[in-house]
Amino acid sequence: MNIGEIHAASDSVHFDWFEYEGKDVAFSDPVPEGSFQNPILAGFYPDPSMCRVEDDFYMVTSTFAFWPGVPIFHSQDLVNWEQIGHVLDRPSQLDNIGDKVSESIFAPTIRHHDGVFYMITTAVQGINNFYVTATGPAGPWSDPILLPWVDGIDPSFFFDDDGRVYITHNGLPPQRESLYEGHRAVWLWEIDMESGEPIGEGKIIVNGGVDLSEEPVWIEAPHIFKRGDWYYLTCAEGGTSQNHSQVIFRAKSLGDEWIAWEENPILTQRDLSPDRPNPIDAAGHADFVQLENGDWWASFLAVRPYEGGFYGTGRETFLLPVEWTEDDWPIILPAGQEVPWTLPKPDLAPSEVSMPTTGNFSIREEFDGDELGMEWITLRTPVHDWSSLEEKAGFLSIDPLAVELSELDNPSWLCRRIQHATYSASSSLLAPAPGVEAGVALLIREDHYFFVGIQYVNDEYVVFLEKADGGEGQIVVQVPLPELKEGEALVFKIEADRSEISFKVQTEGSGELDLAENEDATILTTQKAWGFVGTMIGPYARLEATE
């Protein structure tokens, strides 16, 4: 993200570096020769969609209320992905101030047709359904082209061989009346790309799901593709939690009845024991791509829970090959089989990447470049640039705003994804001026976060841990650092091992102090917080509240 150039105020906070190291026991380290590691995008990268353009593959994922929106990745082997930009990187494309963390940008779809890239998505609580275009995948992407006649979520383009273009999406059931909780339908519209208007009326092509008599829930994320003489419609079904699955339908023409495969679902983990070791769960929301050699692969989301079913890494992106039956039905994973952690790579030339996206790894950010890496994002659309790498060489400078993490606004917090259940993180900063609180924040929802920070109180510095567990943030521990002076360095250290998390502080004068040990890390999990995102971490500064 290009965070621009600003003139830092006297109360700017200077962060010297940030480190992150993650390790999960289920990862194969090193990965066997000729194999790859699932997930291919670890951490909060849900709802993946991908397309192929000759020898190149492109992928996008959901971002909800984080900004910039919709990261776009490039690969030539489907395994190693390099982020090349964000699709929604201007306020004219995305203004989500006021949205909750799990609102705003839902599942995007990326497609390429006649030299143009298309990304279509839903801005929940905002402009609703829209698409943007670009001639190059790194952008610039256009301002939104609105689709007010699409009533639902998860829209997807299909460009047919005859030049006609269609949009399919999740929507309301017939007569807008749900027969049961979670009753939804899949809609199909033809669109005139010149005018942006629909051709005729939309129609429901799937009511409820595979078998309406069994009351299937949350049919969504529909994608149409063609293989041979068949049109295929693949959808997620069962909700995005443990009952998540992927199902398949087909028809000889888009005007025919869509027939569900008798052996559905074609991917799920809901029929496996939750007590199995190192589970991968909640698999679904798949998108298909065909290789030049005719092979098919599917990306999809899933989660990696630890003991008790907890996970703070959010929904992640996985990859599996697609097999075809003798009568031309696709299968991502046969019933009863576990999603594999490692498996043979696609038959493609390897891609080189600058940063790992899976496995056990460590990173160190020195803040010494011209701009931050694309992995650094913020919560909601900034009204102005409050961070800079320009003011002091080798420092990230943050001009603190009077915005709490609990507010539906843009706090002065730069963050990146937590990508492991077991990890450590640390950051060095200079003791800020009086009236400023600064440190490191970890957040999964507005009312579920930790903030380990420092402030100046009664003529001395005090380090503290603020915790929100379903309500307002509360200070749970404070420790004075009487020897610390303004502008001197200190280091915050965070160590997390699944359900436990500890916080330390280190200064030259006081050494290393245990601030809080074995705090409840499950407050940073989907099971406690609910929502569609994973835990984010990074430097945070705010102005102290005044009476």
N, C-alpha and C positions, 0 to 999 in steps of 0.2 A: 504494500500500500504506500503510495506517495503521500506523506503527511504534510508536505508543503513547508513553507518557510514563515516563521512567525518571530516576533520580537518578544522574548520571554520577559515576564514581569519579575520583580524582585523576590516574589514568593515562589518562583519556579522551583520544582524539585528535580534533582539531578540523579539519575540512576546510572551506575557505572557498567554493570553487566547483569546478565540473567543466565542461569544454568538450569537444565532439566535432564534427568536421567530416569529412564523407565525400564522395568523388567517384569515380565510375567512368566511364570513357570511353564505355561503351556506352549510357549513359543519354542520352535526348534532352532537351536543356535549352535552351529551354523545351519542354514537350510541345506538339505542334501543337494548335491549336484544335479542340475536339470529340473529342480523343483522350485516352487514358490510358496510364499507364506500367506495364509489368510489371517486376518483381513488384509486386503491390499491397501486400504486407507483406514488406519486405526484412529479411534477417537470419533468425535462428533462429525461424521460425514454421512448423513442418512439420505435415503431416497435417491440412489444413484441412477443416472441416465447416461447412456453413451451412444456414440455414433462413429462410423468409420468413413474416412475420406481417403481413398486409395490406400497407402501404407500407414496412415496415421489414424489414431483413435483419440476421441475427445470425450471428456466426462464432466458432468456437473452434479452438484449435490445441494440439498436444502441448507438454508442458513437461518430461517425464522427471523428473530429480531436483531441478529448481528449484522454488522456493516463493515466493509462493503458486502453486498449480497451475492450469493451463488458463485463459489469458486469454480474455475474451469481448469481442467488438467489435460495434459497431452501425454500420450504414450505411443510407442510403436510395438510393444509386446504384450499389452493388456495387464501387465504385472507391475511394472515400475512407472510411476506417474509423477510428472513434474507440473506443479501449478504454474500457469502462464498468465493468470489474471483473475479478475472478478468481473462477472457480466454486469452487475448493477453497482457501479462505482461512482455515481453522481447523484446528488440530491434530487435532480430532475427525474431520475429513474426510480428512486426509492427514498421516501420520507416516512419513517416509521416511529417517530417520536410519539409516545403515548401507548405503543403496543407492548403487551407483556412479552416475556422472553420467548415463549413458545407460540406466539402469534406471528404475524407478518408473512414472510415468504415460505410457502409450502412447496411441495414436490415439483421441481422443474423437469422439463424434458428438453433435450437437445437433439436437433436434426439438421441435416445438410441437404440442400437441393439446389441444383443449377448454380453452383458457385456462391450460395448464400447460406450462412448459418442462422438457425432459428432457435431461440430459447423461449419456451412458453411456460407460464407458471401462474400461481394465484397469490396475490397480496391480501391475505385475510385481514380484516379490519381496515383495509386500505382501498386501493383501486380495483381490487378483486382480480379477475382474469385478464391477462394481457400477454403479449409477446414482444420480443425485441429481436433485431436482426444485426448481422455484421458480415462483412466480406472476409474478414480474418478472425480466427477464433480468439485471439488476444484482444480484439476490439480495435477501435471503439465500437461499442454497441449502441444502437439507436435508443431514443426515448421510447417509452412504452406505447404500444398500439393496443388500445383497449378493446375488450371483447365483452361488452355489457350484456349481451344476449346469452352468454355462457353462465349458467346458474349452478355452481358447484365448485369442486376443487379438482386438482390433479389433471389438468388438460394436457393433451398430447397431439402432435401433428402426425398425419399420415399423408404422404405424397404418392399418389397412385401412378401406375405406368402410363395412363392415358392423359396425364396432366391435371386431373382433378385433385383437389386438396380437401382433407377432412380433419375435423377436430373431434376427439373423443374425450370424455371426462366423467368423473363421478358426479351424480346429481340426485335429485329427488325422485322417488318412485312414482308410479302412475297416479294421476289425480292429486299429486303432492301429498298423498296420505300414506304414512308408514303403517304397515301391518304389525310391526313389532319394533322394539328398540334395535337400532342398527340397520334397519331395512333401507337400502339405497339401491340405485340403479346406475347403469352405464348408458350414457347418451352418445349419439353420433350426429354431427352436423357436417354439411358441406359448406365451404367458405369460398367466396370470391376474393382472391388475394389482392386484386386491384382496388376494390372498394373497401375491403375489410368487413363486408357484410355477409350474413349467411345466405345461402341459396336454398330457398324453401324453409321448411320447419325441421327442427331437430327431432330425433326419435329415440326411444328407448330400445336398445338392442340386447340388454341383459337386465332382467328384473330380479333383484335380490342377490343372485349369485348362481352357483352351479345348480342347485335344486331348491326352489322356493319353498317347497313343502317342509324342508328341514330348517327353515328360517335362518339362512346364512346372513352374516352381518358384515357391514363395512366393505362392500365391494368397491374397490378404488384403484387408483394408479393404472388405468387401462392404457395399453399400447397395442397398436395394430401393426403387423408386418406381413410380408408376403413371401411364400416359399413354394415354388412350383405353381400348381394350379389352385392352391389354397390361400385364403386370407386367414390369418391367425389373430386372435385377440387374447392377450394375456393380462391378467389382473391380479391384484392382491385381494385376499379375502380373509376374514376372521379377526380383523383388528391388528394393530401393530405390536401387540404384546405376545404372550406365550402361544396364543391360538393363531398367530399369523401364518399365512400360507400363500402360495402362488398357484393359480388355476389357469386353464387354457380352454379356449373355444375356437371353432373354425367354421368357415362358410366358403362356398364356391364363388360368391359375389357379395359385395357390401349390401346388396338389397335382400339377400337371403336370410333365413333364420340362422342364428349362431348356435351351433351344437356344442354342448359341453362334453369333454372326454369322460368316459365312464370311469377312468382310473385316476381322476383328479383327487388330491392336488398333485402338482408336478414338483413341488418343493414345500416341505414343512419340517419342523422339529417338534411339533406338539405331541406326537405319538411316542416320544422317547422319555425315559425316566429323568426327572429333574435332578436326581441324585447322582447321575453319571459324572465321572471325573472330568474336569475342564470342559464344561458344556459350551456349545454355541447354540443360541436359542433365538426364538422370534424371527425366523428367517422368512423373507418375502419381499414384496415390492421390487420385482425383477424387471430388467430391461435386456433385450437380446441384441446381439450383433453377429454378423456373418463375416468370417475371414475370407480373404481372396481364394484360399484353397478349398472353400466350401464348408469348413468347420464352423460350428456355432458355439458361442459362449454367452453366459448370462452374468450380469452384475446384479447384486441384491443387497439388502440390508439385513443385518442380524446383530445380536448383542452377545457379550461375553460376561455372564454373571459369575460371581464367586459364591462362597458359602452363604446360604440364606437367600439366594436369588438376587443379591444386590449387584448393581453395577453403576459406576459413575462416569464411564467412558461414553455413554450415549449409544446411539445406533450407528453402526459402522458399515463400511462397504466391503463386500466379499465377492469372490469370483469363482465360478464353476463352469465346466464344459457342459454343453447340451447334447444329449443323445437323442436319436430319433428311432421310433419304433418302425416295424415293417409296414404298418399302415399310416405312417407319416404323422405321428403325434410326438411332440417334444417332451423330454424328461430332463429336468435339471438334477434331481436327486431321487432315486427310488425310495419308496416308502420304507421307513424303519432304519434308514442309514443316517449316520451323523455327518454333518458338514465337516469335511476334513480340514485340519490345520495346515497341512502341506500336501501338495499334489503336483504332478508333472506340469511344466510350463506349456503354454501354447507354442505351436511350431512357428515361431516368429523370431526375428533378430532382436537381441536384447537392447533395451533402452537404458541410457545413462541418466541418473538423476542427481541433483545437487544436495538433496536432503532426504533422509529416510522417512517413509510413511508407515512403516510397520516393523515388527520385530523388536528386539531389545536394542536400545540405542541411547545415546546422550547427545545433547546439543549445548553450545555455549554461544550466547549472543553478546557481542562486545559493544554494540551500538556505535560502531565506528564507520559505517557506510554512509552513502548519500541519502538512503531511504531505508525504511524498515522492510524486512521480507514480507511476502504476501501472507505468511501464516499469522501475522499479527493483525488483529481486527479489533473493533470496538463494539460496544453495545448500543445499538440504534444510531441514527444518522447524526453526525456532528453538525452543529450550526456554524462552527468555525474550527480552525486547526488549533488545538490546545497542546499539541506535542511537536517536538522538533528534534532533529539531530544536528542542527546547524549552530546552536549557540555555543556549545563547548565541545571540542573534538573528543570523540570517544564517550560521550554521555547522551543518554536520552533525557531530554528536558520536558517536564510536564507542567503546564500552567494549571494549577488545581481549580476546579469548578466547585461551586457550592451545591453539588449534586450527590445525594446518597445512592448507594447501590440498590436500595429498595425503591427508588423513584422510577417512574416510567419515562425517563429522560436519558440523556447521553452523559453518563458519568465520565470523568477523566481517568479512564481505565483502559489500558492496552492489554489485550489478552491473547492467548493461544490455547490450543486444545490440550487437555490431559488425555494421554493416549495409552495409559497402562493402569492396572489396578494397584500395582506396587511401583512407587516412584519417589524421587526426591527432587526438590527444587530449591534454588537459593538465588538471592539477588542482593547486590550491593548498592547502597544509595548514600547520599550525603545528608546529614541531619538538617531538616528543613527549618525555615524561619518560623518564629512563633505565629500561631494562627493557622498553621497548616498541619494536616495529618497525612502521612505517607507510608507506604509499605507495599505488601503483596496481598492481593485478593484472589480468592477462589470462590466461584459462584456457579450454581446450576439453575437458580431461580431467584427472583427478587427477594424472597424471604427465606432462602436457604443458601448461606454463604459463610465463609470465614474471611476476616480481614485482620492480618497481623501487621501492626503499624507502630509509628512513633509520633509523639506530639510533645509540645512544650507546655508544662503545667507548673504553676507556682515556682517559676524561676529555675526549673530543671526539666530535663528530658525524661519522658516516661514511655516505655514500650508496652503495648497492650495487645490483647486478642479480643476481637469483636466477633460475635457468633450470632447468626440468625437461624433458628430451627423452627420455621413455620410461623414466625412473627417478626416483630421489630428486632433489629440488631441490638445485642446487649454486650457490654464489656464483661468478660468472664475472668480476666486476670490483668493486672497491671504491675509493672516492675520499674522502679526508678533507675536512671542511669546518671547519677550526679556528676560523674567525671566527663561526660560527653559534652562537647561544645558544638555550636552551630557550624556547619560545613565539614565536620569530621565524618569519616565513613563508618558505617555499620552494615552488617550482613544479616538478613533474615534467612533462616533455613527451615525447610518444611520436609518432613519425612512421612510418607503414607504407605501403609501396608494393608491393603484391602479395607477392613472395617475400622482401622485405627489410624490416627494422624497426629503428629507431634510438631511443635513449633519451638524454634530456638532463635536466639539472637547473639551475635558476636560483635564485640568492639575491641579496639586495641587496648583500651584501659581496663575493661571489665572481663575480658576473655569471653568464653562461650557460656551462655546461661540457658537453662531449660525454662522456657516460658510456659508451655503447657504440654503435657505428655498424654498420649493415648486418648485424645479426644475422639468423639464419635464421627468417623468419616462417612457413615451411611446417610448423614443429612445431605451429602452431596451426591445422592443416588436417585435414580428415577423412581425407585420404590418409595422413597420418603418424600421427594419433592414433586413427583409427577411432571410430565412434560415430554417434549420431543427433542431436547438438546442434551449435551453432555457437559461435564464440568470444564470450566475455563479458568485459566490462571494467568496472572500478570501484574505489572506495576500499576498502582492506583494511588492517587493523591486527591485530597479534597480540602476545601476550606472549612475550618471549624464553624459550627453553627453559632450564631450570635443571638442574643436576646432581642 
